[in-house]
Amino acid sequence: MSITIYTDLEVDSLGVATLWLNRPQKFNALNAEFIAELSAKFKAINDEAGIRLFVLKARGKNFCAGADIEWMKASANLNYDENLADAKDLADMLWNLNQIKVPTLAVVHGAAYGGGVGLIACCDMAIAIDNSRICLSEANIGLIPATIGPYVQQTIGYKNSLYYSMTAEVIDAQTAEKIGLVQKVFSADEADIAVKQFIQNFLKKGPKAQQACKELFNKVYSSDFNADLKRYTEEMIAIRRTSDEGQNGLQAFLEKKKPNWVN
C-alpha cells in the first residue's frame, strides 16, 4: 500500500481497517489519480492479515462529490478508445471494492454524488449521517451511471435505479434508508458514538460466519434458484456447523458463555 496521496488508512487492534477519502478541498471528488489510488488500496486489503471489517469514511464536509470538474473537462476531449480506458479504470476500482473479502461498511455524510453513490453501493453495508445528500446526478449533464449501475441496481432494485438515475433527484438520508441504499441513519450529534457502538456489536459475531454470509448471498444473488443452488446452501450450513468457529459458537450458546472471538 505505497500510493498515498488522497487516502489515509488506519488499522486498529481489533482488526478494523478504516480508509479515509482525504481530498476535502475538492469535496473528495474523483479524478484519474484518486481512482488509481483507491483501486490499489481496495485490492491490497485482501492481502492484509487480521482484518475483520473494512470501513470507508471521508474527511471534510462531503463523502464524495462524484467526478472532479477538471477531470470531466479533460474527458470531454478524449476519443472513444481513451474514454473506454478511462471507464475501465473506474470500473476496476469499483470491482476491487466490491470484491473485498471481509465485510465492508460505508459511513456517509454530506454530499455523495455520481461515483460517490457507487462507492456506497459497492459496500456490504452503509450508515448515513442525517445531513447526507445522495444523487445519481449523471443525467443532469447528459451522462449515465454506467459503471456504478450494476452495484446500484443490486442495492436498491430495478425501479428505484431507473427512477433516481432518470430524474437525478436528490435522495435524503431517510429516503436512502427506506430504499435500502443505507441501513442506518444517525444524527450528526450522535454519529461518532453510534458508529462506534455499531462496529463494537458487529465484532461480537463470528468473523468467518460473517465472511461466509457475504459469500452466500453473492452466490444467491448471481444464481438461478435451482437444484445446484439448493445443494450449495445445504453444503454451506454443513460446513459452518462442523467448523471450529461454528462448533465453538454452538457450545458457547448452549453453555451460556461468550464464544472465543469475543473479548
Backbone as a ProteinNet text record, in pm:
[ID]
protein_1_A
[PRIMARY]
MSITIYTDLEVDSLGVATLWLNRPQKFNALNAEFIAELSAKFKAINDEAGIRLFVLKARGKNFCAGADIEWMKASANLNYDENLADAKDLADMLWNLNQIKVPTLAVVHGAAYGGGVGLIACCDMAIAIDNSRICLSEANIGLIPATIGPYVQQTIGYKNSLYYSMTAEVIDAQTAEKIGLVQKVFSADEADIAVKQFIQNFLKKGPKAQQACKELFNKVYSSDFNADLKRYTEEMIAIRRTSDEGQNGLQAFLEKKKPNWVN
[TERTIARY]
84.1	0	88.3	159.8	260.2	205.8	99.1	46.5	-45	-5.5	-87.4	-82.5	-181.3	-193.9	-329.4	-432.5	-569.9	-640.4	-570	-633.1	-543	-606.7	-534.9	-593.5	-507.2	-553	-514.3	-613.2	-589.8	-639.2	-557.6	-596.6	-581.9	-691.2	-683.7	-655.6	-643.5	-605.4	-715	-837.8	-949.4	-965.3	-882.9	-890.2	-984.7	-1016.5	-1099.6	-1007.6	-1016.7	-937.3	-1025.3	-988	-1065.1	-985	-1042.2	-979.4	-1053.8	-979	-1037.1	-1015.1	-1124.3	-1110.4	-1060.3	-947.2	-879.6	-842.1	-945.1	-928.3	-1036	-1041	-1154.1	-1162.9	-1049.4	-1052.3	-1123.6	-1137.9	-1211.2	-1335.8	-1383.1	-1504	-1490.7	-1365.7	-1335.7	-1383.8	-1383.1	-1421.2	-1314.5	-1358.4	-1271.6	-1206.4	-1074.7	-1004.3	-924.1	-848.1	-777.9	-681.4	-609.3	-511.6	-580.3	-688.6	-764.2	-821.2	-876	-932.9	-825.1	-708.5	-599	-554.3	-546.9	-506.6	-608.9	-736.3	-841.4	-840.6	-824.9	-823.8	-714	-595.3	-482.5	-507.4	-563.3	-590.1	-695.4	-801.6	-907.1	-852.6	-774.6	-719.6	-624.6	-547.7	-446.5	-506.2	-628.5	-690.4	-698.4	-723.4	-735.2	-604.2	-492.5	-362.9	-325.1	-408.2	-380.4	-432.6	-346.8	-387.8	-460.4	-557.7	-622.9	-730.4	-768.7	-873.5	-1009.8	-1094.7	-1230.6	-1336.1	-1309.9	-1408.4	-1334.9	-1380.5	-1325.1	-1427.9	-1385.7	-1475.7	-1426.6	-1517.6	-1485.7	-1549.9	-1465.4	-1512.3	-1448.4	-1489.6	-1435.5	-1408.4	-1299.8	-1268.4	-1332.5	-1358.2	-1419.2	-1570.3	-1635.4	-1779.3	-1860.6	-1796.7	-1870.1	-1802.9	-1885.5	-1834.7	-1760.8	-1828.3	-1764.1	-1857.1	-1808.7	-1891.3	-1898	-1852.2	-1856.2	-1729.9	-1746.1	-1629.6	-1572.4	-1441.7	-1369.9	-1394.7	-1419.2	-1451.4	-1340.9	-1215.3	-1104.3	-1091.1	-1116.8	-1113.7	-1224.5	-1341.8	-1452.9	-1419.9	-1356	-1316.4	-1220.5	-1124.9	-1027.9	-1094.9	-1193.3	-1259.3	-1338.6	-1381.1	-1457.4	-1374.1	-1242.7	-1153.8	-1096.7	-1140	-1090.8	-1174.1	-1109.2	-1184.5	-1248.7	-1317.4	-1390.2	-1296.7	-1184.7	-1094	-1034.3	-1002.4	-948.1	-1054.1	-1177.9	-1286.9	-1312.8	-1298.6	-1319.5	-1214.8	-1088.7	-982.8	-1008.2	-1055.3	-1089.6	-1200.6	-1302.8	-1415.2	-1370.9	-1277.5	-1227.9	-1158.1	-1082.2	-1014.5	-1115.5	-1222.7	-1326.6	-1397.9	-1431.3	-1500	-1412.6	-1282.6	-1190.2	-1184.9	-1185.4	-1182	-1305.6	-1422.6	-1547.1	-1548.1	-1500.5	-1492.6	-1403.6	-1288	-1196	-1256.8	-1336.4	-1405.8	-1509.8	-1586.1	-1691.4	-1636.5	-1513.5	-1454	-1373	-1368.8	-1301.3	-1367.1	-1286.5	-1339.3	-1405.9	-1352	-1411.8	-1532.1	-1621.1	-1734.3	-1688.7	-1767.6	-1733.6	-1848.4	-1812.1	-1910.1	-1874	-1969.1	-1951.8	-2020.1	-1952.9	-2011.6	-2019.6	-2141.8	-2167.1	-2212.3	-2159.1	-2208	-2198.1	-2276.4	-2271.4	-2313	-2246.9	-2283.1	-2216.2	-2295.5	-2244.2	-2311	-2239.6	-2295.9	-2222.4	-2292.1	-2229.2	-2151.1	-2020.8	-1934.2	-1934.5	-1966.7	-1978.4	-2090.1	-2198.1	-2306.7	-2256.6	-2171.6	-2113.1	-2030.7	-1954.9	-1875.9	-1966	-2078.9	-2174	-2230.5	-2276.4	-2342.4	-2248.1	-2120	-2022.4	-1992.1	-2023.2	-2000.9	-2116.3	-2089.5	-2191.5	-2298	-2257.4	-2346.5	-2313	-2410.4	-2384.8	-2462.6	-2397.3	-2458.5	-2451.3	-2560.7	-2562.3	-2586.6	-2516.7	-2547.3	-2667.8	-2751.5	-2878.3	-2864.1	-2742.2	-2721.8	-2681.1	-2685.8	-2640.3	-2734	-2674.7	-2749.3	-2688.2	-2766.7	-2716	-2785.8	-2709.7	-2771.2	-2699.6	-2777.9	-2729.7	-2744.7	-2643.9	-2656.3	-2619.5	-2579.5	-2521.9	-2614.7	-2746	-2838.6	-2846.1	-2807.1	-2805.9	-2714.2	-2611.1	-2517.5	-2515.3	-2624.6	-2637.4	-2559.6	-2523.5	-2448.7	-2533.9	-2477.7	-2549.1	-2457.2	-2514.9	-2433.8	-2396.4	-2315.7	-2293.2	-2211.8	-2089.9	-2003.4	-2053.8	-2125.4	-2180.1	-2315.7	-2374.5	-2509.9	-2536.7	-2450.6	-2478.4	-2486.5	-2401.5	-2399	-2519.6	-2556.5	-2672.9	-2799.5	-2816.3	-2937	-2940.9	-2826.2	-2821.6	-2864.6	-2836.7	-2862.9	-3004.9	-3053.2	-3184.6	-3290.6	-3255.1	-3353.6	-3369.4	-3439.8	-3454.5	-3532.7	-3650.8	-3737.2	-3675.1	-3619.9	-3555.4	-3434.2	-3358.3	-3241.9	-3284.6	-3389.3	-3440.7	-3486.9	-3566.7	-3624.5	-3517.2	-3427	-3330.1	-3220.8	-3195.4	-3097.6	-3159.6	-3287.3	-3351.3	-3391.8	-3427.7	-3470.4	-3355.9	-3247.1	-3136	-3187.5	-3290.9	-3349.3	-3256.7	-3238.3	-3152.7	-3224.8	-3152.9	-3206.6	-3156.6	-3247.6	-3203.8	-3174.7	-3119.2	-3074	-3189.8	-3303.4	-3417.7	-3470.7	-3474.5	-3517.7	-3416.1	-3287.7	-3183	-3199	-3238.1	-3262.4	-3385.9	-3488.3	-3613.7	-3593.9	-3510.8	-3491.6	-3375.9	-3308.2	-3205.5	-3064.9	-3045	-2909.1	-2821.6	-2880.3	-2812	-2901	-2840.7	-2916.1	-2944	-2867.4	-2886	-2868	-2942.9	-2925.5	-2908.4	-2803.6	-2778.7	-2769	-2806.6	-2790.6	-2642.8	-2608.3	-2468.4	-2417.8	-2505.4	-2466	-2428	-2497.4	-2474.1	-2387.8	-2348.6	-2288.4	-2163.4	-2068.9	-1942	-1962.9	-2042.2	-2067.8	-2149.5	-2249.5	-2338.5	-2264	-2177.8	-2100	-2004.4	-1941.9	-1851.1	-1925.7	-2044.8	-2124.3	-2167.3	-2202.8	-2240.3	-2124.7	-2004.2	-1887.2	-1856	-1866.1	-1842.2	-1937.4	-2064.2	-2162.5	-2135.9	-2094.3	-2064.9	-1951.9	-1852.9	-1736.1	-1764.3	-1882.8	-1920.4	-1970.9	-1989.2	-2039.3	-1922	-1949.2	-1843.9	-1779.8	-1649.8	-1585.2	-1590.7	-1567.9	-1573	-1716.5	-1811.1	-1952.9	-1994.7	-1944.5	-1978.4	-1925.3	-1802.3	-1748.5	-1826.5	-1869.3	-1947.5	-2084.6	-2143.7	-2269.9	-2252.5	-2140.9	-2112.7	-2100.1	-2027.5	-2012.4	-2146.8	-2225.9	-2356.4	-2447.5	-2465.6	-2563.3	-2513.2	-2381.6	-2328.8	-2361.5	-2348.2	-2380.3	-2529.3	-2612.1	-2757	-2803.8	-2747.5	-2789.9	-2757.9	-2644	-2597.6	-2639.5	-2722.3	-2758.1	-2909.3	-2950.8	-3091.1	-3115.3	-3236.6	-3268.5	-3306.5	-3209.1	-3228.2	-3168.4	-3160.6	-3110.6	-2965.9	-2885.4	-2745.1	-2733.7	-2815	-2810.3	-2863.9	-2968.5	-3021.5	-2912.9	-2838.4	-2731.1	-2620.5	-2591.4	-2489.4	-2526.1	-2653.9	-2694.7	-2685.6	-2715.8	-2704	-2558.6	-2468.8	-2326.9	-2272.1	-2317.9	-2267.9	-2300.3	-2423.1	-2456.9	-2387.4	-2369.3	-2297.2	-2151.8	-2091.7	-1953.6	-1944.1	-2039.6	-2034.9	-2058.4	-2151.4	-2181.4	-2063.9	-1984	-1871.5	-1739.5	-1742.3	-1620.1	-1583.8	-1458.6	-1415.1	-1497.1	-1519.4	-1594.6	-1739.6	-1799.7	-1936.9	-1952.6	-1859.5	-1863.9	-1847.6	-1754.5	-1733.5	-1854.6	-1913.7	-2030.8	-2149.7	-2173.9	-2284.6	-2264.5	-2140.6	-2110.4	-2124.8	-2076.2	-2087.4	-2234	-2315.1	-2458.4	-2523.8	-2493.4	-2554.5	-2508.6	-2383.4	-2328.8	-2346.4	-2411.7	-2439.9	-2312	-2213.6	-2090.7	-2051.3	-1948.9	-1907.2	-1825.5	-1845	-1759.1	-1617.8	-1522.5	-1382.6	-1339.5	-1424.8	-1387	-1431.8	-1504.5	-1549.9	-1455	-1398.6	-1304.5	-1378.5
-119.2	0	125.1	147.9	253.2	385.2	380.8	503.3	570.3	687.6	756.3	905.8	953.5	1095.7	1145.6	1072.8	1114.8	1028.8	935	848.5	831.3	798	758.8	626.7	531.6	402.3	388.7	352.7	326.6	186.3	108.3	-25.9	-34.2	-65.6	-69.5	-210.7	-224.4	-352.1	-457	-416.1	-509	-563	-512.2	-557.7	-476.4	-354.6	-265.4	-176.2	-189.6	-107.9	4.9	128.1	243.4	317	328.2	404.5	536.9	644.4	779.1	836.6	880.1	964.2	1098.6	1143.3	1258.9	1362.5	1409.5	1519.7	1625.1	1669.9	1754.4	1887.2	1940.5	2069.2	2060.2	1939.5	1915.1	1830.1	1832.2	1757.3	1608	1558.8	1417.2	1372.1	1465.1	1432.4	1342.5	1258.5	1157.7	1209.5	1188.7	1208	1081.4	1081.7	960.1	911.4	1004.6	966.2	910.1	972.8	928.1	788.5	767.3	637.1	529	558.4	460.6	427.6	529.6	506.6	422.1	455.3	376.9	233.3	215.3	81.2	-4.2	53.6	-18.4	-49.1	46.8	27.1	-81.6	-77.5	-178.2	-318.1	-329	-458.6	-512.5	-422.9	-464.9	-508.5	-465	-501.4	-652.4	-723.6	-869.8	-937.3	-864.9	-921.7	-888.4	-808.5	-768.1	-873.6	-926	-1028.3	-964.6	-1036.9	-995.5	-889.6	-855	-755.1	-820.7	-762.9	-814.6	-730.8	-600.5	-509.7	-397.4	-366.3	-254.5	-142	-24	91.3	201	255.3	364.5	492	589.9	718.4	830.8	953.6	1067.4	1184.5	1254.3	1376	1496.4	1600.7	1720	1717.4	1807.1	1825.5	1726.6	1658	1570.7	1434.9	1333.8	1198.7	1189.3	1219.1	1218.1	1287.9	1396.6	1478.9	1427	1303.2	1248.6	1280.3	1313.7	1337.3	1477	1485.1	1612.5	1695.3	1824.2	1912.1	1912.3	1924	1927.7	1795	1685.5	1553.4	1542.8	1597.4	1597.2	1682.2	1796.4	1880.7	1806.7	1735.7	1660.2	1547.6	1482.7	1369.2	1412.6	1539.7	1590.1	1592.8	1592.5	1596.2	1460	1355.9	1221.9	1156.8	1071.8	996.6	873.7	793.5	678.5	582.4	545.4	448.3	501.3	630	689.5	693.9	724.7	722.8	582.1	483.1	344.2	302.5	342.1	311	381.2	505.2	581.2	511.5	466.4	397.4	265.5	196.3	69.9	91.8	199.1	227.4	248.7	322.5	344.3	214.2	135.9	7.8	-87.9	-88.6	-174.9	-134.7	-4.1	43.8	-2.1	13.5	-29.5	-180.7	-253.2	-400	-441.2	-375.5	-409.8	-383.6	-276.5	-250.2	-358.4	-391.3	-491.1	-630.1	-657.3	-789.4	-805	-703.8	-719.7	-834.2	-925	-1048.4	-1027	-935	-911	-818.5	-813.1	-720.5	-576.2	-499.7	-359.9	-268.4	-152	-55.9	83.9	152.3	293.1	379.5	483.6	580.7	713.2	755.8	863.8	990.3	1103.7	1232.6	1333.9	1439.9	1542.9	1489.6	1538.8	1502.2	1372	1287.3	1167.3	1163.3	1210.4	1224	1132.7	1091	1015.8	896.3	898.4	788.7	766.5	869	852.5	757.3	756.7	661.3	519.9	508.4	378.4	323.2	409.2	364.5	309.8	376.1	328.4	193.1	184.1	62.3	-56.9	-33	-142.1	-200.2	-126.4	-176.9	-266.7	-358.2	-450.7	-380.4	-278.3	-206.2	-58.3	25.4	168.9	234.1	329.2	413.9	557	631.4	770.6	863.5	974.7	1082.8	1157.5	1213.3	1268.2	1391	1443.2	1555.1	1508.5	1378.7	1324.5	1363.1	1391.6	1419.8	1332.5	1240.9	1138.4	1153.7	1143.4	1170.9	1097.9	1026.7	975.9	1091	1176.2	1308.2	1311.5	1199	1198.4	1255.1	1227.5	1273.7	1425.7	1494.1	1641.1	1695.6	1618.1	1663.8	1569.1	1495.5	1411.3	1282.3	1236.4	1112.6	1008.5	891.6	784.6	722.2	664.3	599.1	456.8	447	317.2	220.3	258.2	162.6	133.1	227.6	203.4	133.7	127.1	77.4	-61	-161.4	-295.3	-298.9	-220.4	-220.1	-144.3	-36.4	41	-42.8	-110.1	-190.8	-307.3	-368	-476.7	-427.7	-300.6	-245.5	-192.5	-116.6	-51.7	-103.5	-197.2	-257.2	-184	-249.6	-201.3	-70.5	-66.9	50.7	173.9	155.9	269.2	317.8	225.2	263.7	345.8	301	376.7	515.7	519.4	647	748.6	707.3	804.2	838.4	749.5	782.8	873.8	853.2	935	1072.3	1080.8	1209.8	1287.1	1217	1278.8	1349.6	1294.2	1352.1	1328.2	1430.1	1417.5	1331.7	1235.7	1142.1	1183.3	1211.5	1242.7	1113.9	1126.2	1008.6	915.4	972.2	889.2	810.4	873.7	803	696.9	728.9	630.7	505.6	525	410.9	333.4	404.7	341.6	253.5	297.5	220.5	121	116.8	16.1	54.7	181.5	224.4	232.7	271.9	267.7	189	137	54.1	123.2	226.7	301.1	449.1	533.6	678.4	728.8	809.1	867.9	1019	1090.3	1235.6	1269.8	1388.1	1431.3	1433	1468.1	1477.4	1341.6	1235.8	1103.6	1014.4	1063.5	977.6	905.4	977.2	914.8	800.4	825.3	721.7	608.2	641.7	540.1	448	505.5	423.7	333.6	388	307.6	191.4	217.6	111.3	7	52.8	-40.4	-135.2	-80	-161.2	-257.5	-209.5	-296.7	-415.6	-392.2	-500.4	-593.5	-535.9	-615.6	-714.6	-671.9	-755.7	-867.7	-866.7	-974.3	-1098.8	-1087.2	-1200	-1280.6	-1403.2	-1489.9	-1433.7	-1405.8	-1342.4	-1425.9	-1556.9	-1641.1	-1660.2	-1660.5	-1668.1	-1543.6	-1427.7	-1304.4	-1306.5	-1353.9	-1365.6	-1468	-1576.7	-1678.9	-1625.5	-1537.2	-1472.5	-1393.6	-1322.4	-1244.1	-1335.4	-1444	-1540.7	-1601	-1637	-1699.5	-1609.8	-1486.2	-1400.8	-1346.8	-1337.2	-1307.5	-1420.2	-1542.5	-1660	-1665.5	-1643.9	-1649.1	-1542.3	-1420.9	-1310.4	-1337.3	-1399	-1416.3	-1549.7	-1627.7	-1761.2	-1776.5	-1864.3	-1906.4	-2002.8	-1999.1	-2091.5	-2226.5	-2314.9	-2448	-2551.6	-2675.4	-2783.8	-2760.2	-2701.2	-2674.8	-2572.4	-2467.9	-2367.2	-2425.2	-2504.4	-2571.4	-2655.6	-2730.2	-2813.3	-2727.3	-2616.7	-2524.3	-2476	-2438.6	-2390.1	-2500.6	-2623.5	-2737.1	-2756.9	-2746.9	-2766.3	-2653.6	-2531.7	-2416.6	-2428	-2466.7	-2475.9	-2596.1	-2704.2	-2819.7	-2783.5	-2705.2	-2660.3	-2573	-2480.9	-2390.5	-2464.9	-2559.8	-2632.9	-2717	-2765.3	-2851.3	-2774.9	-2645	-2564.7	-2539.2	-2504.5	-2471.9	-2356.5	-2254.3	-2138.9	-2176.4	-2252.9	-2296.6	-2382.9	-2474.4	-2560.9	-2480	-2385.5	-2302.6	-2216.6	-2159.5	-2074.4	-2151	-2270.4	-2353.2	-2394.2	-2434.1	-2476	-2360.3	-2242.6	-2124.3	-2088.9	-2100.4	-2072	-2168.2	-2296.4	-2398	-2384.1	-2338.6	-2324.1	-2182.4	-2097.3	-1959.6	-1883.6	-1892.1	-1817.1	-1751.2	-1667.7	-1596.3	-1687.8	-1677.9	-1753.3	-1695.9	-1770.7	-1731.9	-1611.6	-1564.2	-1445.5	-1315.9	-1326.1	-1206.7	-1180	-1060.4	-1024.6	-997.3
0	0	0	-108.9	-110.9	-163.2	-245.9	-303.3	-201.3	-152.7	-53.5	-78.9	-153.3	-180.5	-133.4	-171.3	-144.9	-41.1	22.9	122.4	244.2	355.4	477.5	525.3	557.4	608.3	754.3	836.9	978.5	1011	1081.7	1123.5	1274.8	1344.3	1490.5	1540.4	1670.6	1731.3	1721.3	1690	1676.4	1534.4	1444.4	1306.7	1220	1261.9	1181.1	1098.4	967.3	875.7	822.7	851.2	805.5	699.3	580.9	473.2	459.3	477.3	468.6	329.1	264.9	146.4	196.4	142	201.7	95.4	28.4	-66.8	-37.1	88	130.5	56.9	13.8	-55.6	-189.7	-242.8	-367.3	-340.9	-217.6	-177.6	-204.4	-199.3	-225.6	-363.4	-458	-596	-659.2	-749.3	-809.4	-936.9	-946.3	-1073.2	-1101.3	-1208.9	-1250.5	-1143.2	-1080.7	-978.5	-854.2	-813.6	-696.7	-721	-840	-874.8	-872.2	-926.5	-927.4	-785	-700.7	-561.9	-487.4	-503.8	-439.1	-488.3	-617.1	-674.4	-612.4	-598.8	-539.9	-392.5	-319.4	-176.7	-155.1	-233.5	-219.4	-249.6	-353.7	-393	-286.9	-225.6	-128.2	5	35.2	163.5	179.7	69.8	77.7	118.4	106.7	145	288.8	355.7	493.4	590.6	673.9	770.7	889.4	943.4	1066.5	1052.6	929.1	909.5	925.9	1009	1030.4	961.1	950.4	891.7	820.8	699.6	623.2	622.2	667.6	677.6	583.8	504.2	412.8	465.3	499	550.2	468.2	498.6	424.7	517.4	491.3	565.1	495.4	572.1	515.7	527.3	454.5	466.4	383.5	289.9	198.4	184.6	161	139.8	7	-102.7	-235.1	-333	-391.5	-479.7	-622.5	-644.8	-780.6	-857.3	-983.6	-1070	-1049.4	-1047.5	-1038.7	-1164.9	-1148.3	-1261.5	-1366.3	-1322.1	-1417.4	-1492.4	-1422.2	-1486.2	-1590.6	-1560.1	-1654.9	-1777.3	-1756	-1868.5	-1960.5	-1900.2	-1979.9	-2057.6	-1995.3	-2060.7	-2182.1	-2183.6	-2297.7	-2425	-2409.1	-2525.5	-2562.6	-2492.7	-2521.7	-2631.9	-2711.8	-2812	-2747.7	-2829	-2773.8	-2701.9	-2764.2	-2703.7	-2573.8	-2569.8	-2447.5	-2338.2	-2375	-2277.1	-2226.7	-2316.3	-2276.4	-2172.6	-2194.4	-2098.7	-1964.7	-1972.8	-1852.4	-1773.8	-1845.5	-1781.8	-1719.5	-1785.5	-1732	-1598.1	-1586.5	-1459.9	-1347.6	-1377.4	-1277.2	-1243.4	-1345.7	-1323.1	-1242.9	-1269.8	-1194.7	-1048	-1022.2	-883.9	-807.6	-870.1	-806.3	-784.5	-882.9	-872.6	-755.3	-742.1	-634	-497.3	-484.3	-358.7	-332.8	-433.7	-418.7	-389.4	-431.4	-414.9	-287.1	-201.9	-72.6	3.2	57.2	115	250.2	328.9	460.5	445.3	543.9	536.8	520.9	447.2	419.2	460.4	511.8	563	514.6	449.8	414	518.7	563.3	656.1	580.4	552.7	457	528.2	482.9	532.2	419	429.2	327	191.4	87.4	-49.2	-92	-154.5	-221.1	-357.4	-458.9	-592.4	-690.5	-796.4	-904.7	-854.6	-880.8	-838.1	-688.6	-611.6	-466.5	-428.5	-508.7	-486	-514.5	-615.7	-646.5	-531.9	-466	-350.7	-240.7	-218.2	-117.1	-157.7	-283	-329.7	-335.1	-353.9	-359.8	-222.2	-116.7	19	61.1	151.7	200.2	283.3	355.7	446.4	438.6	475.8	477.4	590.3	653.8	755.3	704.2	717.6	673.5	790.8	791.3	883.8	825.9	911.5	862.8	774.1	758.9	666.4	526.1	502.6	374.4	260.8	145.3	22.3	-86.9	-138.4	-229.8	-363.9	-473.1	-602.4	-715.2	-796.7	-925.2	-1023.8	-1026.3	-1089	-1237.5	-1294	-1428.3	-1535.6	-1525.8	-1628.2	-1636	-1530.3	-1532.6	-1640.9	-1675.8	-1778.4	-1898.8	-1916.8	-2034.3	-2030.4	-1910.9	-1897	-1822.9	-1800.6	-1730.5	-1625.4	-1518.9	-1414.7	-1455.5	-1558.4	-1623.3	-1538.3	-1500.7	-1429.9	-1289.3	-1230.3	-1096.5	-1104	-1222.3	-1239.5	-1181.3	-1208.2	-1154	-1001.8	-937.2	-790.6	-734.2	-802.5	-758.4	-771.1	-886.9	-904.3	-807	-780.2	-683.3	-545	-516.4	-383.7	-368.3	-466.8	-449.6	-545.9	-633.5	-721.4	-854.4	-946.1	-1084.1	-1091.8	-1032.7	-1044.1	-978.7	-859.3	-792.8	-871.3	-927.9	-1008.1	-1129	-1197.5	-1311.3	-1269.2	-1164.6	-1121.5	-1084.3	-995.8	-944.7	-1046.3	-1142.3	-1246.9	-1352.7	-1386.8	-1490.8	-1438.8	-1310.8	-1254.4	-1190.7	-1154.8	-1080.7	-955.1	-897	-776	-657.3	-575.6	-457.7	-353.1	-298.8	-200.5	-61.9	29.8	165.9	241.5	359.9	435.2	468.2	504.2	541.6	422	305	184.7	145	160.1	129.7	215	341.6	429	382.9	342.8	300.9	178	83	-41.1	-30.9	83.1	105.2	64.5	27.9	-7.3	117	228.9	358.3	454.2	560.6	655.3	787.8	818.4	942.8	914	986.9	981	1123.2	1144.3	1275.3	1261.1	1365.9	1365.6	1378.7	1333.3	1339.7	1483.4	1576.3	1717.4	1776.3	1732.3	1790.1	1702.3	1585.6	1483.6	1531.2	1588.5	1626.8	1725.8	1827.7	1928.6	1869	1788.4	1731.3	1635.4	1552.9	1459.2	1536.5	1640	1722.1	1787.5	1838.1	1900.9	1798	1679.6	1573.5	1543.2	1530.5	1498.7	1613.7	1737.2	1853	1852.9	1825.7	1819.9	1702.7	1591.5	1472.7	1499.7	1573.3	1600.3	1699.6	1760.5	1852.8	1779.1	1648.4	1569.5	1513.8	1473.5	1422.4	1296.7	1297	1181.1	1053.7	1066.5	947.6	901.1	995.4	959	881.8	922.3	851.5	708.6	691.3	555.7	475.3	541.3	472.5	432.5	514.2	476.7	346.8	337.3	217	95.4	111.7	3.2	-35.9	64.2	40.6	-41.5	1.6	-64.6	-198	-216.7	-350.5	-446.8	-398.1	-479	-510.3	-408.6	-426	-524.6	-511.4	-597.2	-743.7	-768.7	-907.1	-968.1	-897.9	-945.6	-957.6	-1046.8	-1050.1	-934.3	-880.8	-772.2	-832.2	-831	-889	-793.8	-841	-755.2	-713.5	-802.9	-769.2	-656.1	-662.7	-557.7	-426.1	-434.5	-315.9	-249.3	-330.3	-276.8	-216.3	-280	-229.3	-89.2	-67.7	63.5	168.7	130.6	222.4	264.8	166.4	194.9	281.1	256	331	480.3	512.6	654.9	718.7	643.9	698.7	728.7	639.8	660.2	784.3	799.3	913.8	1046	1046.4	1169.6	1216.8	1122.5	1159.1	1168.6	1141.6	1150.9	1296.8	1320.3	1456.5	1513.4	1431.5	1478.8	1507.8	1418.9	1439.6	1563.6	1581.4	1699.3	1827.7	1826.5	1945.3	1974.8	1869.1	1887.3	1942.4	1888.8	1937.3	2082.8	2114.8	2250.7	2349.5	2307.5	2393.8	2417.6	2313.1	2326.8	2425.1	2411.4	2497.6	2642.2	2659.6	2794.8	2850.3	2771.3	2811.4	2848.9	2760.6	2780	2648.1	2652.3	2532.2	2441	2308.8	2217.6	2218.7	2164.3	2181	2097.9	2004.8	1927.5	1994.3	2105.6	2177.9	2293.2	2294.3	2401.3	2532.2
[MASK]
+++++++++++++++++++++++++++++++++++++++++++++++++++++++++++++++++++++++++++++++++++++++++++++++++++++++++++++++++++++++++++++++++++++++++++++++++++++++++++++++++++++++++++++++++++++++++++++++++++++++++++++++++++++++++++++++++++++++++++++++++++++++++++++++++++++++

